[in-house]
Amino acid sequence: MSKNLPELKPCPFCGSKQIAFNYGCDEKVSVSCCQCKIRTRFYSKGAKEQKEQYAADAWNRRLEN
């Protein structure tokens, strides 16, 4: 896990603040809610930090952005 992980917003569905990065095979990265289990897709291109940033950006994207 990277030292400086991007900050994550609460879950847009249930409001939980228990959000986690998930690491799959081949170092794929996604973000998910620990309460309602919704998640982003897995990101697989780029360095580990880039994949974490892509997943965090997808998670943090809201209608107003």
N, C-alpha and C positions, 0 to 999 in steps of 0.2 A: 504494500500500500504506500502511496506517495505521502511525503511529509506535509505538503501544502495542498490539501484537497480543496476544491472549490466549495463555497458555501451553498447550501441547498435550502430552498424555500419549503414551507410545510406542504403536505399533500393537498393538491387542488380538489380532491374528491372527499376525503374524510377530515382534513385539517390536522392530521397527526404530524408531530414534529420528529417522529422516529423514522428517519429516512436513511437508507444505506446504499453504498456502492456495492455492486455485485460483480464478481470476477468469474468469467466462464472459462471454458477450455480455449486454448490458443490466445489467452490474455484478452478476451473480449470483455467490455465493461458496460454495465447498465446501472440505472438508479431505480430503487423501488421503495415503496412504503411498507414498513414492517407491520402495519395494522391491517390495511385493506388489500395489500399485495399487488396493487397496480404498479406497473414499471414501464420504463422506456425500452426501446429496442436495444439490442447489444451493438456497441460500436467496436469495430475491429481494425480500422485503418489508422496509422500513425503511431507515434510513441505512446507509452502508457499514460503520460500526463495529458497528451492531446485527446486520447480516448476518454479520459476522466472529464476533461473540459467539455467535450462534445455531449457526453451523457448529462452532465450538470446543466449545460445550456438548454438541452431538450427538456429536462425536468423543470427548470426554472421558467420556461417560456409560458406566458399567460396570454389571454386574449388581448389585453391592453398593450402587449409588446408587439 
